[in-house]
Amino acid sequence: MHLLVALDDSEPGWAALEYALREHPDDEITVLHAVSLSESSYGEFAHLGAGPLLEQRRERATGLFEAAHDRAAAAEQSLATELVEGRPARAIVDYARDHAVDRIVIGSHGRTGVSRALLGSVAEQVVRRAPVPVTIVR
């Protein structure tokens, strides 16, 4: 089985990776991090330009991937990493569709009510659009 673990630098994101490593020790695991330059995130850094901001986010992703490899090594497993550009939910679904992924594992902050309505939920969008089963980890 090929698992796609969506990873951001959050507690639920790391919980998703730990779940995948623990529950799927013999499966192929790809850790995906999506880098987005949406208008809201770009606004506060507009003076830098999109290029430097994107480069900064790629560098952060490198650190995430190193930590993910360390956790996999501690569990005596290996994993692949992929960095994609775009809105996270769409990037996760597109990657799963294009790369023969059998299951997506994603963390969720578990927001409800108004905060979820205002902020949206990447996990919820992935569940609605994914071509494969999705496991949400909190």
For each residue, the residues with C-beta under 8 A, 3 or more apart:
1: 24 27 28 102 103
2: 27 28 30 99 100 101 102 103
3: 20 24 27 28 29 30 101 102 103 104 105
4: 30 32 92 95 96 99 101 103 104 105
5: 16 17 20 29 30 31 32 79 104 105 106
6: 13 16 32 33 34 88 92 104 105 106 107 122 126
7: 13 14 16 17 31 32 33 64 68
8: 13 33 64 88 107
9: 13 60 64
10: 13 14 107 109
11: 14 15 107
12: 15 16 107 108 109 110 137 138
13: 6 7 8 9 10 16 17 107
14: 7 10 11 17 18 71 107
15: 11 12 18 19 107 137 138
16: 5 6 7 12 13 19 20 105 106 107 135 137
17: 5 7 13 14 20 21 31 68 71 105
18: 14 15 21 22 71
19: 15 16 22 23 105 135 137
20: 3 5 16 17 23 24 27 29 105
21: 17 18 24 25 29 71 72 75 77
22: 18 19 25 75
23: 19 20
24: 1 3 20 21 27 29
25: 21 22 75 77
26:
27: 1 2 3 20 24
28: 1 2 3 80
29: 3 5 20 21 24 72 77 78 79 80
30: 2 3 4 5 79 80 81 82 99 101
31: 5 7 17 65 68 79 80 81 82
32: 4 5 6 7 81 82 83 84 91 92 95
33: 6 7 8 61 64 65 81 82 83 84
34: 6 84 85 86 87 88 91 92
35: 54 57 58 61 83 84 85 86
36: 41 85 86 87 88 91
37: 41 42 50 53 54 57 85
38: 41 42 87
39: 42 43
40: 43
41: 36 37 38 44 45 53
42: 37 38 39 45 46 50 53
43: 39 40 46
44: 41
45: 41 42 48 52 53
46: 42 43 49
47:
48: 45 52 53
49: 46 52 53
50: 37 42 53 54
51: 54 55
52: 45 48 49 55 56
53: 37 41 42 45 48 49 50 56 57
54: 35 37 50 51 57 58 85
55: 51 52 58 59
56: 52 53 59 60
57: 35 37 53 54 60 61
58: 35 54 55 61 62 83
59: 55 56 62 63
60: 9 56 57 63 64
61: 33 35 57 58 64 65 83
62: 58 59 65 66
63: 59 60 66 67
64: 7 8 9 33 60 61 67 68
65: 31 33 61 62 68 69 81 83
66: 62 63 69 70
67: 63 64 70 71
68: 7 17 31 64 65 71 72 79 81
69: 65 66 72 73 79 81
70: 66 67 73 74
71: 14 17 18 21 67 68 74 75
72: 21 29 68 69 75 77 78 79
73: 69 70 76 77 78
74: 70 71
75: 21 22 25 71 72
76: 73
77: 21 25 29 72 73
78: 29 72 73
79: 5 29 30 31 68 69 72
80: 28 29 30 31
81: 30 31 32 33 65 68 69
82: 30 31 32 33 95
83: 32 33 35 58 61 65
84: 32 33 34 35 91 94 95
85: 34 35 36 37 54 91
86: 34 35 36 90 91 94
87: 34 36 38 90 91
88: 6 8 34 36 91 92 122
89: 92 93 122 125 126 129
90: 86 87 93 94 125 129
91: 32 34 36 84 85 86 87 88 94 95
92: 4 6 32 34 88 89 95 96 104 106 122 126 130
93: 89 90 96 97 125 126 129 130 131
94: 84 86 90 91 97 98
95: 4 32 82 84 91 92 98 99 101
96: 4 92 93 99 101 104 130 131 132
97: 93 94 101 131
98: 94 95
99: 2 4 30 95 96
100: 2
101: 2 3 4 30 95 96 97 104 132
102: 1 2 3 132 133
103: 1 2 3 4 132 133 134 135
104: 3 4 5 6 92 96 101 126 130 132 133 134 135
105: 3 4 5 6 16 17 19 20 134 135 137
106: 5 6 16 92 122 123 126 134 135 136 137
107: 6 8 10 11 12 13 14 15 16 123 136 137 138
108: 12 111 121 123 124 136 137 138
109: 10 12 121 138
110: 12 138
111: 108 115 116 119 121
112: 115 116
113: 116 117
114: 117 118
115: 111 112 118 119
116: 111 112 113 119 120 121 124
117: 113 114 120
118: 114 115
119: 111 115 116
120: 116 117 124 125
121: 108 109 111 116 124 125
122: 6 88 89 92 106 125 126
123: 106 107 108 126 127 134 136
124: 108 116 120 121 127 128
125: 89 90 93 120 121 122 128 129
126: 6 89 92 93 104 106 122 123 129 130 134
127: 123 124 130 134 136
128: 124 125
129: 89 90 93 125 126
130: 92 93 96 104 126 127 133 134
131: 93 96 97
132: 96 101 102 103 104
133: 102 103 104 130
134: 103 104 105 106 123 126 127 130
135: 16 19 103 104 105 106
136: 106 107 108 123 127
137: 12 15 16 19 105 106 107 108
138: 12 15 107 108 109 110
